[in-house]
């Protein structure tokens, strides 16, 4: 009696989706809400608003690019299946750090 064996191929299921313009604008607005706090802090501290604006813009662009590069190439390969957990933990850590440094 010959038993036919089935070969099971594991395929990688890629659920990545493109971010539409509506979602990108919404994300940009939500991420920019932090700039309200920067503006208030800058005015209370009597810092040069033009310098703060330029530095915030430059660091936002650089850190967004760096985060995207790390997520796509380095960290994404290691932690891809745990992305929801990792992003949630990062948000909690950032919230705790901002809470403790605000005291």
Secondary structure, DSSP 8 states (H G I E B T S, - for coil): --------------------HHHHHHHHHHHHTHHHHHHHHHHHTT--HHHHHHHHHHHHHHHHHHHHHIIIIIHHHHHGGGHHHHHHHHHHHHHHHHHHHH-
